[in-house]
Amino acid sequence: MVNPMDMDQYEHTAAPLFGPSLQAIPMPGIRKMINMAAGLDDVIHLSIGQPDFPTPEHIVEAHIDALRAGQTGYTLDAGLPELLTALKDYYSERYERQLTEDNILVTTGATEAMYLALTATAAPGRQFLVPDPSFVLYAPLIRMNGGEVKAIPTRAEHGHQLDPQEVIDAIDMRTFAIVLNSPSNPTGTVYPKETVEAIVQEAAYRGIYVFSDEVYDHLILDDMDYPSVIRCTSDLDHVMAVSSFSKTYSMAGLRIGWIISSQGAIKKLRRYHMFTTTVANTPAQWAGVAALTGDRSCVDQMVDEYRRRRDRVVQLVGETPHLTGYWPQGGFYIFPSLPPNTDGQSVALRMLEEIGVCVIPGDAFGDSAPNALRISYSNSMDKIEEAFERMIPWLAKQRF
């Protein structure tokens, strides 16, 4: 019997139509689970990685105003000048360093930003250090252009914190770059300033790049300052920081992201960007201006609610048989473990089919945690409670 998780509905093997680089891109485990859930009734999603809040009204109005004003043509390739200025002003103040518009490239979401950064630099003979587990995007993009991925496993018993000494010890003559993601998808882990500084400073000393995915940079659920690589580096020559409006302002479908780096790197990436999406969505860029220059209390309200949900989900995981959790400090994920040697993929499939709760198995995010499940709390508290009301008795009956 064929495991439905191994089936790729987009794959066609009748003829060698696609080049070798496409073989480096697997069918994401996240999408497989969501596609399967679409064919079932009464499914509660603890799977989706996007905010469940409406986009704030002043941002929606700015988007509509831009459409009505005829702002539907191309912008400059680097981005709408007003948005570049707003981003420059915001991050210069936030990270206490003087940026210019030439340090920023506006992209079609953070996904394009990471695509540009990684595929523009990956090449045969270049090794990238990537935490494991990590978001599904990084490793395939590196491998597409012949780069090598060297995984740095993190451990559930340490809250999936990245040990900076392990990263430094993993560096060898072929290491070209280090990929960071904090707060992390799938773990919700926030790296402390000491970790980021140690990695960034060692990378600078050795001439190694650091690519930092910071899309959850505003969803910090504990009392701590966010240690962006932009704040922790002496110069921008060896770092690229990626973020977007998607998670912070619940603007996932508007697809506006950006890269912050040295002026030289941005100049190169602008050329590459022109041959990918050309420019980002123009009315949505105006919406981004409104997000940065308007009332930001909406972000505080969303973060307060994520914090409330996080606190409750940690408690519920602790009450669930066979699940072992920890304390995630950011984003809206937790990555609890099932008993060792448990097949998390099988558990996730049976849970979906038998009780209608959709979570993502750990092997979707790397090789180090096949017995884990990613649980997203970007759903209402009522739905979260209902999901665990189904999960707790179901897991209590399992024999692992």
C-alpha positions as CSV (number, residue, x, y, z in Angstrom):
1,M,0.0,0.0,0.0
2,V,1.3,3.4,-1.0
3,N,1.7,5.9,1.9
4,P,-0.2,9.0,0.9
5,M,2.5,11.2,2.5
6,D,4.9,9.8,-0.1
7,M,2.7,10.8,-3.1
8,D,3.4,14.0,-5.0
9,Q,0.3,15.1,-6.9
10,Y,2.4,17.5,-8.9
11,E,5.0,15.0,-10.1
12,H,4.9,13.7,-13.7
13,T,7.4,11.1,-14.6
14,A,6.3,10.2,-18.1
15,A,9.0,12.4,-19.7
16,P,12.2,14.1,-18.4
17,L,10.6,17.5,-18.7
18,F,12.2,19.1,-15.6
19,G,15.8,19.8,-14.9
20,P,17.9,18.2,-12.1
21,S,17.4,21.2,-9.8
22,L,13.7,20.5,-9.4
23,Q,14.6,17.1,-8.0
24,A,16.0,18.9,-5.0
25,I,12.5,20.3,-4.1
26,P,10.4,17.7,-2.2
27,M,6.6,17.9,-1.9
28,P,6.4,19.8,1.5
29,G,5.0,17.7,4.4
30,I,3.0,20.7,5.5
31,R,1.2,20.9,2.1
32,K,0.6,17.2,2.0
33,M,-1.2,17.2,5.4
34,I,-3.3,20.2,4.5
35,N,-4.2,18.7,1.1
36,M,-5.3,15.5,2.8
37,A,-7.3,17.4,5.4
38,A,-9.2,19.3,2.6
39,G,-10.9,16.1,1.6
40,L,-12.2,15.4,5.2
41,D,-15.1,16.8,7.2
42,D,-14.9,18.5,10.6
43,V,-11.1,19.0,10.7
44,I,-9.5,21.3,13.3
45,H,-6.3,22.8,12.0
46,L,-3.4,23.1,14.4
47,S,-1.3,23.0,11.2
48,I,-1.5,26.3,9.4
49,G,1.3,28.8,9.7
50,Q,-0.5,32.0,9.2
51,P,-2.3,34.5,11.6
52,D,-6.0,33.9,12.1
53,F,-6.6,37.7,12.8
54,P,-8.1,40.0,10.2
55,T,-5.7,42.5,8.6
56,P,-5.9,45.8,10.6
57,E,-8.4,48.1,9.1
58,H,-6.1,51.1,8.4
59,I,-3.9,48.7,6.4
60,V,-6.8,47.4,4.4
61,E,-7.9,51.0,3.7
62,A,-4.5,52.0,2.4
63,H,-4.5,49.0,0.1
64,I,-7.9,50.0,-1.3
65,D,-6.9,53.6,-1.6
66,A,-3.9,52.7,-3.6
67,L,-6.1,50.6,-6.0
68,R,-8.5,53.5,-6.4
69,A,-5.7,56.0,-7.0
70,G,-4.5,53.9,-9.9
71,Q,-1.3,52.7,-8.1
72,T,-1.3,49.5,-10.1
73,G,1.8,49.9,-12.2
74,Y,5.4,48.8,-11.6
75,T,7.5,50.4,-8.8
76,L,11.2,50.8,-8.9
77,D,12.8,47.3,-8.9
78,A,14.1,47.8,-5.3
79,G,10.6,48.7,-4.1
80,L,8.2,51.6,-3.6
81,P,10.4,54.6,-2.5
82,E,7.9,55.4,0.2
83,L,8.1,51.9,1.6
84,L,11.9,51.8,1.4
85,T,12.1,55.0,3.4
86,A,9.6,53.7,5.9
87,L,11.5,50.5,6.4
88,K,14.8,52.4,6.6
89,D,13.4,54.7,9.3
90,Y,11.8,51.9,11.3
91,Y,14.7,49.5,11.4
92,S,17.3,52.3,11.9
93,E,15.4,53.3,15.1
94,R,14.6,49.7,16.2
95,Y,18.2,48.4,15.8
96,E,20.0,51.6,16.7
97,R,22.1,51.7,13.5
98,Q,21.9,54.0,10.5
99,L,20.5,52.2,7.5
100,T,19.8,53.7,4.0
101,E,17.3,52.8,1.4
102,D,20.1,51.1,-0.5
103,N,20.4,48.6,2.3
104,I,16.9,47.2,1.5
105,L,15.2,45.2,-1.2
106,V,11.4,44.8,-1.2
107,T,10.4,41.3,-2.4
108,T,7.3,39.2,-3.0
109,G,7.1,38.0,0.6
110,A,9.9,36.6,2.8
111,T,9.8,33.4,0.6
112,E,11.2,35.3,-2.4
113,A,13.7,37.1,-0.1
114,M,15.1,33.7,1.1
115,Y,15.0,32.3,-2.4
116,L,17.1,35.2,-3.7
117,A,19.5,35.1,-0.8
118,L,20.1,31.3,-0.9
119,T,19.9,30.5,-4.6
120,A,22.1,33.5,-5.5
121,T,24.9,32.2,-3.3
122,A,24.6,28.4,-3.2
123,A,27.0,26.6,-5.5
124,P,28.9,23.3,-5.7
125,G,31.6,23.2,-3.0
126,R,29.8,25.6,-0.7
127,Q,28.5,24.3,2.6
128,F,25.6,25.8,4.5
129,L,25.0,25.1,8.2
130,V,21.3,24.8,8.9
131,P,19.6,24.1,12.3
132,D,17.5,20.9,12.4
133,P,14.6,21.0,12.7
134,S,14.1,24.1,10.5
135,F,11.6,25.5,8.1
136,V,11.1,23.5,4.9
137,L,12.4,26.2,2.5
138,Y,16.1,26.4,3.3
139,A,17.6,23.0,2.5
140,P,15.9,22.6,-0.9
141,L,16.9,26.1,-2.1
142,I,20.5,25.4,-1.1
143,R,20.6,22.0,-2.9
144,M,18.9,23.4,-6.0
145,N,22.2,25.0,-7.0
146,G,24.5,22.3,-5.9
147,G,25.2,23.6,-2.3
148,E,25.7,21.2,0.6
149,V,23.5,21.3,3.7
150,K,25.1,20.4,7.0
151,A,22.5,20.0,9.7
152,I,23.0,21.2,13.3
153,P,20.6,19.2,15.4
154,T,18.8,20.9,18.3
155,R,17.2,19.0,21.2
156,A,13.8,19.1,22.7
157,E,15.1,18.8,26.2
158,H,16.9,22.1,25.7
159,G,13.9,23.8,24.2
160,H,15.5,23.4,20.7
161,Q,17.9,26.2,21.5
162,L,20.9,26.4,19.2
163,D,24.2,25.8,20.9
164,P,26.6,28.5,19.4
165,Q,29.6,26.3,20.2
166,E,28.2,23.4,18.2
167,V,27.7,25.8,15.3
168,I,31.3,27.1,15.6
169,D,32.7,23.6,15.9
170,A,30.8,22.5,12.8
171,I,32.5,25.2,10.6
172,D,35.1,23.7,8.3
173,M,37.0,24.8,5.2
174,R,33.9,24.3,2.9
175,T,31.5,26.3,5.1
176,F,30.2,29.3,3.2
177,A,27.2,30.4,5.3
178,I,25.0,29.8,8.4
179,V,21.2,29.9,8.2
180,L,19.4,31.2,11.3
181,N,15.6,31.3,12.0
182,S,14.5,33.0,15.3
183,P,11.8,32.8,16.4
184,S,11.9,29.4,14.8
185,N,9.4,27.7,12.6
186,P,8.7,24.9,13.7
187,T,9.8,25.2,17.3
188,G,8.9,28.7,18.4
189,T,12.4,29.0,19.9
190,V,14.0,32.5,20.3
191,Y,17.8,32.5,20.3
192,P,19.2,34.8,23.0
193,K,21.4,37.7,22.2
194,E,24.5,35.8,23.4
195,T,23.9,33.0,20.9
196,V,23.3,35.4,17.9
197,E,26.3,37.5,18.8
198,A,28.6,34.5,19.2
199,I,27.6,33.1,15.8
200,V,27.6,36.4,13.9
201,Q,31.0,37.5,15.3
202,E,32.7,34.1,14.6
203,A,31.2,34.1,11.1
204,A,32.6,37.6,10.5
205,Y,36.0,36.6,11.7
206,R,36.1,33.6,9.4
207,G,34.6,35.3,6.4
208,I,31.3,33.3,6.5
209,Y,27.9,34.7,5.7
210,V,24.8,34.6,8.0
211,F,21.4,34.4,6.5
212,S,18.7,35.2,9.1
213,D,15.0,34.5,8.6
214,E,13.3,36.9,11.0
215,V,9.7,36.8,9.8
216,Y,8.5,36.3,13.4
217,D,10.6,39.1,14.8
218,H,7.7,40.9,16.4
219,L,6.0,37.9,17.8
220,I,8.1,37.7,21.0
221,L,5.9,36.3,23.8
222,D,8.2,36.8,26.8
223,D,9.9,39.9,28.2
224,M,13.0,40.1,26.0
225,D,14.5,42.3,23.3
226,Y,14.7,40.7,19.9
227,P,18.3,40.1,18.9
228,S,18.3,40.5,15.2
229,V,21.6,39.9,13.3
230,I,21.3,43.5,12.2
231,R,21.7,44.6,15.9
232,C,24.4,42.0,16.6
233,T,26.8,42.7,13.8
234,S,29.4,45.5,13.4
235,D,28.8,45.8,9.7
236,L,26.4,44.4,7.1
237,D,28.9,42.9,4.7
238,H,28.4,39.3,5.8
239,V,24.7,39.2,6.9
240,M,21.4,39.2,5.2
241,A,18.2,39.6,7.3
242,V,14.8,38.6,5.9
243,S,11.4,39.6,7.2
244,S,7.9,40.5,6.0
245,F,4.5,41.9,7.0
246,S,2.9,38.5,6.8
247,K,3.0,37.4,10.4
248,T,3.4,40.7,12.2
249,Y,0.4,42.5,10.6
250,S,-1.6,39.4,9.4
251,M,-0.9,40.3,5.8
252,A,0.2,36.8,4.5
253,G,-1.7,37.0,1.2
254,L,-0.4,40.5,0.4
255,R,3.1,39.1,-0.2
256,I,5.4,41.9,0.9
257,G,8.8,41.0,2.3
258,W,12.3,42.4,2.3
259,I,16.0,41.8,2.6
260,I,18.4,44.0,4.7
261,S,22.1,43.7,3.8
262,S,25.1,45.7,2.6
263,Q,24.5,48.1,-0.3
264,G,26.7,45.9,-2.5
265,A,24.7,42.8,-1.8
266,I,21.4,44.5,-2.3
267,K,22.7,45.9,-5.7
268,K,23.4,42.4,-6.9
269,L,20.2,41.0,-5.6
270,R,18.1,43.7,-7.3
271,R,19.4,42.4,-10.6
272,Y,18.4,38.9,-9.7
273,H,15.0,40.1,-8.4
274,M,14.2,41.7,-11.8
275,F,14.4,38.2,-13.3
276,T,12.2,36.6,-10.7
277,T,9.1,38.6,-9.8
278,T,10.3,41.9,-11.3
279,V,8.7,44.0,-8.5
280,A,6.5,43.3,-5.5
281,N,2.8,44.0,-5.5
282,T,2.4,47.8,-5.8
283,P,-0.9,48.4,-3.8
284,A,0.3,46.0,-1.1
285,Q,3.5,48.0,-0.8
286,W,1.3,51.1,0.0
287,A,-0.4,48.9,2.6
288,G,3.0,48.2,4.0
289,V,3.7,51.9,4.3
290,A,0.5,52.3,6.3
291,A,1.5,49.4,8.6
292,L,4.8,51.0,9.5
293,T,3.7,54.5,9.8
294,G,0.2,54.0,11.3
295,D,-1.1,52.8,14.7
296,R,0.8,49.7,15.8
297,S,-1.4,48.8,18.8
298,C,-2.9,46.1,16.6
299,V,0.4,44.2,16.8
300,D,0.5,44.4,20.6
301,Q,-3.1,43.1,20.7
302,M,-2.2,40.1,18.5
303,V,0.9,39.3,20.5
304,D,-1.1,39.4,23.7
305,E,-3.5,36.9,22.3
306,Y,-0.7,34.6,21.0
307,R,0.8,34.8,24.5
308,R,-2.5,33.7,26.1
309,R,-2.8,30.8,23.6
310,R,0.9,29.8,24.1
311,D,0.4,29.6,27.9
312,R,-2.7,27.4,27.5
313,V,-1.1,25.2,24.8
314,V,1.9,24.5,26.9
315,Q,-0.4,23.5,29.8
316,L,-2.5,21.3,27.5
317,V,0.6,19.6,26.0
318,G,1.7,18.9,29.6
319,E,-1.7,17.2,30.2
320,T,-1.5,15.1,27.0
321,P,-0.3,11.5,27.4
322,H,2.9,10.7,25.4
323,L,3.6,14.3,24.5
324,T,6.6,16.1,26.0
325,G,6.7,19.9,25.6
326,Y,8.8,22.9,26.6
327,W,8.4,26.7,26.7
328,P,8.4,28.4,23.2
329,Q,9.2,32.1,23.5
330,G,8.0,33.4,20.1
331,G,6.0,32.8,16.9
332,F,2.9,30.6,17.3
333,Y,4.3,27.1,17.3
334,I,5.3,24.4,19.7
335,F,7.1,21.2,18.6
336,P,6.4,18.6,21.3
337,S,7.9,15.1,21.2
338,L,6.3,11.7,21.2
339,P,8.2,8.8,22.8
340,P,11.6,8.0,21.2
341,N,11.4,5.9,18.0
342,T,7.8,6.8,17.5
343,D,6.8,7.5,13.8
344,G,5.4,11.0,14.1
345,Q,4.2,10.8,10.5
346,S,2.0,7.8,11.2
347,V,0.6,9.4,14.3
348,A,-0.2,12.6,12.5
349,L,-2.0,10.7,9.7
350,R,-4.0,8.5,12.0
351,M,-4.9,11.5,14.2
352,L,-6.2,13.3,11.1
353,E,-8.2,10.4,9.8
354,E,-9.6,9.2,13.2
355,I,-10.3,12.3,15.2
356,G,-10.0,15.1,12.6
357,V,-7.1,17.1,14.1
358,C,-4.4,18.2,11.7
359,V,-0.9,18.7,12.9
360,I,2.4,18.5,11.0
361,P,4.8,15.6,11.6
362,G,8.4,16.4,12.6
363,D,10.0,14.8,9.6
364,A,8.7,17.6,7.5
365,F,11.3,19.9,9.1
366,G,14.4,17.7,9.0
367,D,15.9,14.4,10.2
368,S,16.5,15.1,13.8
369,A,13.0,14.9,15.2
370,P,10.9,12.3,13.4
371,N,9.0,11.6,16.7
372,A,7.8,15.3,17.0
373,L,4.6,17.1,15.9
374,R,4.4,20.7,15.0
375,I,1.3,22.3,16.7
376,S,0.3,25.8,15.6
377,Y,-1.8,28.0,17.9
378,S,-2.7,30.4,15.1
379,N,-6.3,29.3,15.7
380,S,-8.9,30.4,18.1
381,M,-8.8,29.4,21.8
382,D,-12.1,27.6,21.4
383,K,-10.7,25.5,18.5
384,I,-7.5,24.8,20.4
385,E,-9.5,23.5,23.4
386,E,-11.7,21.4,21.1
387,A,-8.6,19.9,19.4
388,F,-7.0,18.8,22.7
389,E,-10.4,17.4,23.9
390,R,-10.1,15.0,20.9
391,M,-6.3,14.5,21.2
392,I,-6.0,13.7,24.9
393,P,-8.3,10.7,25.1
394,W,-7.1,9.4,21.7
395,L,-3.4,9.6,22.6
396,A,-4.2,8.0,26.0
397,K,-5.3,4.9,24.1
398,Q,-2.1,4.6,22.0
399,R,0.7,2.1,22.8
400,F,4.1,3.4,21.7
